[in-house]
Amino acid sequence: MRPQAPAGAIGQLAALAQYDDLSTYAHQVQRLGGCERPVRMEGHRLDVHAATGEVVREVVDHDLPAGQLLIRCNNRRATRCAEVYRKDTYQLVAAGLSGGKGIGPAVAEHPRVFATLTAPSFGPVHNRPGGGRCRCGRLHPDDDSALGTPLNPEWYDYRDAVLWNAHAGALWARFTTYLRQQIASRAGITRSELRHCLKLSCAKVAEYQRRGAVHFHAVIRLDGPEGADDSPPAWATTALLGDAIRSAVRLAESPGPTLNGRAHSFRFGEQLDIRPIRSADFTGTTDLTSRAVGAYIAKYATKGAESATGTIDRPIRNPITDLIGTDVTDHARRMILTCWHLGGLPELEELRLRKWAHMLGFRGHFSTKSRAYSVTLGALRQERADHNEALTRERAALAGHPLPDPDAVLLLSHWRFAGTGLTAAESWLATSRRPDTPDTEGDSSWTADETN
């Protein structure tokens, strides 16, 4: 159902309707692809034929429906410009599960699981074990702001929580090394021999728990030595993969710094969930479908710490002034201040904790994949750009103004920054005309409880 336009938007739309075509205005907004904070530019652009000097096309800001050029901010966060990134991530993950985008459909027959690797405990927090009563004695509703916060902040190990986030990426790398080792051990071959008969492919996303610790959701797949279009050996089964993952999680350890005479090292938490992935049309109630996994990972690929923990979605320049007047929770504030304090220590300089204080110390990419898993985000962006270019040329030809070969055109442009964001009318149009998107909830019947 199309949402009702607010009073401010109605006035703007009514004024515009007297002079312009609302459909072109809506089209300009819709081309932002769901971006909620586009960059607004003023200026002009000339397309000049290189051989003749003829002006092929002229674009001037005041002739555009919005009165300015609107450009996507391209920030992948859920609070900014997430829609295109989320859809691309869905296509990337889905292609590696069911085929498409250059990947053959036979990949759907390869052993693959959806695994969730969690962080260890840094102290007891408010939670709902099994949906029941918290150890504080309360039954917390889903939207209770206390969920994930320490029962006693003075006993909570904020330093280890921040350092865990900072080393989570390195720990994942150690885990994949041990996983290959464990697969080879179960097959009775060496790791060198494993490379000639099997390839391990992964796609993962980092999700923040409410307590501010990241954990990983990952698709882990076994292929033949040539990758997605090559079948793995018969001994490479889903059961073997799951067993190897459990062992690799127990063995993986990432060394950390030595602070105040204490040497830190980091391991995954005790909670581990491994579920086989079935085909897209699988209708069982225990295992996951390809479609559900793709949607689930795509959802979390755009959610930063601000979505789960209540921090802010931008770098912090000064922890005092930048946090004044914000809705940052007390728990997130303490993690940010811990990042800032640790970031000032010379022995932790390489962790760049102050730069990533708004991310509570985590500085890795939210969504990553191994090279052979499936198509790349860059390839998807290029495919979309080529499609839009072809569409523009088709429309120009139908209008009787065919565009010349792009190699024969010089682009002369001058644009200057004029602000960010959408007007009330543009916000309403963006929401009311937003295209349908894949179900991003997926099968979320299992979610790691906050470790306590």
N, C-alpha and C positions, 0 to 999 in steps of 0.2 A: 504494500500500500504506500502511495506517495505521501511523504510527510507534508503537513500544512505549513505554508510559508509564514515566518514570523512577521510582525507588523513592519519592522524596518526593511525587510526584504521586499514586501509588497509595494512599499513606496518607491523603492529603487527600480523595481521591475515596471511599475506603472509609468514612471518618468521615461524609462528607456523605450518602452513600447510605443511612445508617441513619435519617436524619431528613427527607430531601427528595427531590425528583424530579430526577435527574441531567439529564433532557432539558431542563428549564427552565433549569438552570445552564448547560448547553452553549449553549442559545439566547441567553442573555444575553451570553456570551463571543463567540459568532459574530456578533452584531450590531455588534461593534466593527470588523468589516470587515478584519481582519488587523492592526489596530494592536497593536504590541508593547509600548508604554509608555503605556497609558491613564491618565487622571486618575481617582483614586478619591475619591468624595465621600460624606460622611455628612450625614444630615438627613432632611427629609421634604417632601412636596408634597401640597397639597389642591386638587382641582378642585371649585369651588363654583358651583352654579347661581345666576346673578346675580339672577334674579327671586324665587326661593323661598328661597335660602340653603341649599338641600339640598347635602350633600357628595356629589358625583357619584362621585368616585374619590379614594382616598387611597394614597399611595406612601410607605412608610417604609423606611429603609435596611436595618434588620434583617430585614425581610420579603422582601428581594430575594435571589435564589439565592446571589449572591456576598457577601451581607452588607453591600454598599456599592453605590452607583451608580457604574457604570463609563462613562466618556466618552472618546471618541477624542481623542487629543492633536492630531490634524489637522496634524501636521508631515509634509510631503511627502517627507522624506528616506527613502532606502532603509533607513537604520538605525533609523527610527522608525515612521511611519504611512504607508507609501507605497502600499499596495495599492489603495485607492479612487482616489487621485490618478492612479496609473498606468493604471488601467482607464478613467478618464474621459479621460485624454490619448489613449489608444488610440482611444476612440470619436470624439473630436474630430478626430484626424488622419484616421481611416478615413472619416468622413463627408465630409471634403473631397476624398477620392480616389475613393470609390465611390458616394457619395450616402447618404442617410439623415439622420435628425435634422433634417428640414426642408430638406435639400439634395436636389435632383433627381438621378436616376441619370445624366443626360446629362453630368454633370461628369466622369465617367470617360473621356469622349472628348476632353477638353481637353488641350492640350499641358502636360505637367508632368514635372519631373525631380527626382531626389534628389541634392543637391549637398553635398559636404563641403568646407568652407573651413578651412584649418589656420593655426596660428601660425608665425611665422618661427623661425629658429634663434637660441638664446641661448648656444650652446656645444655641443660634442660630448657625447653621452650614450650609455650602454649601450643597444644595440638589437639587432634581428635583421633586417638588411636583406634583404628577400626570403626571410625564414626562415632565412638563413644565419648565418655567423660574424660576431660583433661585431668592431669594430676593436680591441678589447682582446685579441682572440685566442680568446675563448671562444664556445661555442655555448650561449646562455642558454635554459633551459627556460621554459615559459609562466609559471610561478609564481615565477620568480627575482626576489627583491626588488631586485636591482641594476638591473633594466630601468627605463629612464627617468631614472636618476640620472646626474649628470655624471661623465665620465671623470676630470676634474680639477676639483673644486669651486672651487678658487681661480681658475680661468680662466672659470668659468661666470658669465654676466651676470645675476645675481639681480635687480639693480635693473630692468633692462629687462624681465625676465620678469614681475615684479610689475606694472610700469606697463602692459605689454601687456594683462594681465588686466583692469586697471582701465579701459582704453580700448577693450576689445573690443566692447562694446555700441555705442559711438559709431562705431566702424569699420563695424559691420554696417549702421548707419543710412546712412552714406556710401555703402556698397556698393549698397543698394537705390536710392538716388538715381541713381547712375551706371548702374545696370541699366536703369531706365526711360529714361534718356538714350540708352543704346546700342540699346535696342529701337526707339525712335523713329528713330534714325539709320538703322538697317537697313531700316526701313519707308519711309524717305524722307519723314517727316513731322516736325513739331515736337512738343515735349513737351506743349504745350497741346492740340494736335490729338490726341495719343495718348490723352488722358483721355476723349475722346468716342468712341473706338472700341475701347479695350482697358483692362482692369484687371489689375494684377499682384497676386497673392495668395500669401502665404507662411505657412508654419508651421515653426518651427525649435526646436532644442534645443541647449543648450550642454553639451558633454562635456569633462571633464578628461582630458587625456592623462596618462600616468604621470609625465611630467616636471613636471606641475603647470600647464601652459598649457592654456587652454580653446580648443576649436575648435568649429565649428558644423556640425550636420547640418540640412539644410533641405529641405522640400518647396517647390518654386517652381512656380506654376501660372499659366497665362494664361487669362483669362476675357473675356467681352464686357463692355461698359461697365456693365451692370447687375449684374455679379457672377457667382456660381457657376452660376446657372440661365440664364445668357446665353452663347451661343456666341461665341468670339472670331472675328475676321476670318480669311479663308482664308490670308493671308500669315503669320499667327502660328503658326509650326510649332515642333516640338520642336527641330529643328536650329537654327533662328534663336535660340531661347531659350538653348540651350547655348552658342552662339557669343557671344551678348551677355553671358552670365555670365562667360565667360573674359575678355572685355575689361574688364568692370566690376571684376573682382577685381584686374586689373593696375593699374587707374586709381585705385581707392579708397585714400584716405589720410586718417588722422585726426591732426590736430596734437596734440602733447603739451606738457608743461612744458619750461621751460629750467632746467637744473640745472648748476651749476658752469660756466656759460658755454656749455653744449651744449644745443642745441634738439633735442628729441625729436619724432619723428613715427612713426606706426605703420601698417604694411601687413600684408596676409595673407602667409602663407608660400607657397613655390613649389608645394607639394603641393596639388593640386586634383582632385577626383573628381566627375564629372557623369555620371549614368546615367538614361536614360529610365525612367519607371514605367509598367508595363503593367497590364492589368486583373487582378482578384483571382485569376482562374483561369488566368493565363498560366503556362506550365510550362517556359519556356526556362531556360537556364543563365547567360545573360549579363546580362539586365536584371532589375530588381526588380519584384515584385508589390506591389499596393496593400496587401495584408495584411501583408507582410513589412516594408514601410516604416513602417506604423502601429505595429507591435509594436516595431520598432527604436527609434523616437523615444520611445515610451512608456517603454521600459526606461531610457533615459538621462535622462528627465524627473525621475527620483527619485534620481539618483546625484550626490552632491556630491563635493567634493574629497576627503573622507575615504575614499570608495570606491576611488578610483584612486591617490591620492598618499600616503595614510597620515597625514593631518592629523586634526583633531578636528571633531565635528559641532555645535559650539556656539561662541558668541562668546567671545573671550578678554578677560579683565579685566586680567590681568597676565601678560605672556609668560613670566615666570620661574616663578611659583608654579603657573600653570595648566598648564604643560607637564611639571611634575615627576610622575613615576609614570605617564605616558601612553606609548602605543606609537607616538607620532609619530616618523616617520623623520627621519634627519639632514637629508635634502634638504628635506622639508617644514618642518622646524624653521628652517632657514636662510631659507626663503621667508617664513615667519611673522615672523621677527625683522627681515627686510628691510622687510616691510609696516609693522611697528611703528616702525622707524627713520624711514622715509619719511613715515609718518603724522604724525610730530612736526614736519615742516617746514611753516612757514606757507604757502608757495607751493603746497603740495599738500593744503591743508586740505579743499577741496571734494571730493576723492576719497574721504575718510573711510576711509583705508586701515587704521586701527587697528580700526575697527568691523568691517571685513571681512577681518581678518587670517586668521581661520580658513578663509576662502574663497580665500586666497592673492591677495587684491586684487580679485577679480571680484565685482561688486555688482549685476549684472543678474539678471533672471529667467531661470531655467533653460529654461522652455518659454514661447514667445510665438507669437502668430499675428497676421496682419493681420485687420482687422475683417470683411472679406467672405469670409475663407477658409471658415469653417464655423460650427457652433454654438459657444456659449461654455461655459466650465466652470460659470459661474453657472447657465445654463439646465439643464445636466445635473444639478447639485445640486438645483435646484428640482424637476425631474422626479422625482428619486429621493425627495425629501421628500414630494411629493404621493402617490407610489405607496405609501410606507410609511404615510402617514396613512390612505389608503383601506384598506390591508390591516388596520391596527389597528381601524378601525371595522367592517370586515367580521367580524373575529374576535370583537369585542365583541358584535355583533348575533347571531352564531351561538351565543354563550355565554348569550344571554338578557339581556344588559346593554348595550343599545344606548347609545352615547354621544350626548349632546345636541349641537346645533349649536355649533361652537366659539365663535361670536360671542356665545353666551349663557352662557359659562362664564368665571369668574374663576379665575386661577391664583395660588395662594398657596403660595410655596415658600421654604425656608430650607436651603441646602446649604453645607457648609464643607469645605475641602480636607483630605483624609486621607492623601495619598500618591500615588505613581505606580507603574506596573508591574503585572505579572501574577504570581500565585502559580505554583508548579510545576504544579499541576493545571490552572490556567487556560491556561498556556502550551501544555500538551499538547493541551487541547481546541481551542485556537485553531489549532494546526498540523494536528491530525487531522481537523478539520471544515472546513478552508479550502476554499472552492469552487475549481473549475477556473478558470484564467485564460488569456487568449490567449498564444500563444507569443511571449515577449518577446525571444527571441534573433533572430528574423527572419533575413534573409539578411545575414550579417556577413562575407561572403567578402572584402570589401575593408575594410581598416582602415588609417588613416594611420599609417605608421611614425613613430617619434619622430624629429623633425628633428635632424640632427647636423651 
